[in-house]
């Protein structure tokens, strides 16, 4: 190389500034620009993949479980929860009709209890008849031990389909029943199993669409049980004298079938857990708030349903109302329950579900005790309204409160299943015990039984609240 060329090369090397990576600045700038373009392109591709995943989640494809195969975020990632939007509110509408055909049917059993006692099964004792309704409610809660983990594992669509078929089939079989055991198998076992498939998914799915509006969304959904408790009793009381028991129950089944089309059509899982959940979470029993809350649910639900089962027959026995008016008391309770499931839940999003649940649970028991001295129509209507309002809050806020004390949202389905399993045993024995009390004594002791147990349950829930956040009255819980 000539001296001139060597000098030019040295000059060129001397004038070049190196960056921190030992590269010439000009070359480094070009590479950084190229790297930036690659990153932007990568972000765009990632964004397109997420959009495509969201689209596929709402339209397909589905895996073998019937659920969307795409998992786009974590159940514990609260930042991605929409808290509104058309799709989120469609889940509320779907849950509304699931409540309509689960707790709505449970809340209507007082009509069956009165009809069975005076007509269809009049040779049976009230306690024996009450087993039909109590087993139905027991299975609704007990089957949650299985449906919770199945929901977490991605079998939401299958639970909807199986539950819907069992409810409609069970009611159709009830319309053909001529004996106690046929009614027990159809109404208690078949319908109860169907309800159990639907209940936990109807609650658990809302926690993946809402956070700050969760209690309000659950309240709207839970109001479906109130509407079911209004429509079904009026339907049966009006149709049975005209069409007979068989065709009245068949029409009942057709309404259930039509309304269950809505959740089966519109409800979709937004996000699936990254791994399959346990059937049983042993660590839950090491958390004092959860333990106290479960005990409270056991006692509370053991006494809660006394007015739902025995209000109609109580008013007839004491001559407070005639047969035409008596069946409306159950509808009044459920109508008032609609407001109790929505208005307090709206406040609960700001104050905390446990803070609203506790006083309403206590007042539910107090109002129930008020039935002891009730002997006139005006007083009974007032008690029906108050009991419906406060009991509606008690029932609708219970799942939201459980979500509140559950740290890992991925375990919500399992925890709900565990809680409802324990609660189911209280529901199972509560009303037959009340029926046995009625056979041995009078309605007075039914109301004492129900009211005291509900207040005891509220006390344990208050203890759960203290264990969760302490004694501060203004602390959100």
Helices and strands as residue ranges (DSSP letters): H 3-15, H 25-59, G 78-80, H 86-100, H 103-106, H 109-115, I 116-120, H 126-142, H 144-152, H 156-174, H 180-183, I 184-190, H 191-204, G 205-208, H 214-266, G 282-286, H 288-304, H 306-317, H 323-326, H 328-351, H 353-369, G 370-373, H 377-404, G 409-411, H 412-440, H 443-469
